[in-house]
Amino acid sequence: MVQLAFLSGVQGSCEQIDQGLTEVPADIPAGCVEVILEYNEITQLPSAGFGSLPQCTALFLGFKQISLIENGAFAGFVDGQEPNFSH
């Protein structure tokens, strides 16, 4: 299981950048306000794939080719808000 690293100086931010991840990590801490998974090999976002992230307001998934986003993939976010995708 992949452990997410906290960015120093940015409380509540979790990142795994360019780590060769092929799926969303199952152990993202619920207290994260920002999740950064850029430059990985993630191509699918399964239903409830992000678990419960009630405080998360930013999700960075840039620089990958997402081919499938299942219904409910973002259900654990604040009010079920879907993140803004760019890149």
URURQUI-V740977 format. One record per residue. PSI is psi in whole degrees, -180 to 180 (* if undefined). NEAR is the number of other ideal C-beta (glycine too) atoms within 8 Angstrom. D_CENTER is the distance of its C-alpha to the mean C-alpha in Angstrom with 1 decimal. Layout:
BEGIN
((PSI | NEAR | D_CENTER) (PSI | NEAR | D_CENTER))
END
This chain:
BEGIN
((136 | 5 | 15.0) (131 | 8 | 12.8) (131 | 5 | 12.9) (142 | 13 | 10.5) (141 | 7 | 12.7) (135 | 8 | 13.3) (133 | 9 | 14.6) (136 | 4 | 18.3) (-7 | 3 | 19.6) (93 | 8 | 16.4) (131 | 4 | 16.2) (6 | 9 | 13.0) (136 | 12 | 10.7) (139 | 14 | 8.7) (148 | 11 | 8.5) (92 | 12 | 9.2) (131 | 9 | 10.9) (50 | 6 | 13.4) (5 | 7 | 13.4) (18 | 6 | 14.2) (137 | 12 | 11.3) (-7 | 7 | 12.2) (163 | 8 | 9.7) (128 | 11 | 6.4) (141 | 11 | 7.9) (-12 | 6 | 9.8) (34 | 8 | 10.5) (123 | 13 | 7.8) (137 | 7 | 10.6) (-23 | 9 | 11.3) (-1 | 6 | 12.6) (135 | 14 | 9.7) (-13 | 10 | 10.4) (128 | 13 | 8.1) (127 | 15 | 4.9) (113 | 11 | 6.1) (36 | 14 | 5.8) (157 | 12 | 9.0) (37 | 7 | 12.2) (-172 | 13 | 11.2) (22 | 7 | 12.7) (125 | 13 | 10.1) (-12 | 9 | 12.3) (143 | 10 | 11.6) (101 | 12 | 9.3) (164 | 9 | 11.5) (130 | 8 | 12.8) (28 | 9 | 11.2) (-20 | 10 | 8.6) (8 | 14 | 6.3) (-141 | 9 | 9.6) (112 | 5 | 10.9) (66 | 13 | 9.3) (-18 | 8 | 12.5) (-5 | 10 | 12.5) (126 | 14 | 9.2) (-6 | 6 | 10.7) (131 | 8 | 8.6) (122 | 10 | 5.4) (111 | 9 | 6.7) (23 | 10 | 6.8) (162 | 9 | 10.5) (43 | 5 | 13.2) (167 | 11 | 12.7) (97 | 4 | 14.4) (120 | 11 | 12.6) (-17 | 5 | 15.6) (127 | 7 | 14.7) (109 | 6 | 12.7) (153 | 10 | 14.3) (136 | 4 | 15.6) (6 | 7 | 13.8) (-29 | 12 | 10.3) (21 | 11 | 9.3) (-27 | 8 | 12.2) (-2 | 10 | 10.8) (166 | 14 | 10.2) (120 | 9 | 13.3) (25 | 4 | 16.0) (20 | 7 | 13.8) (132 | 7 | 13.1) (143 | 6 | 11.2) (162 | 9 | 9.5) (124 | 4 | 11.8) (132 | 7 | 11.5) (162 | 4 | 13.8) (* | 5 | 14.9))
END
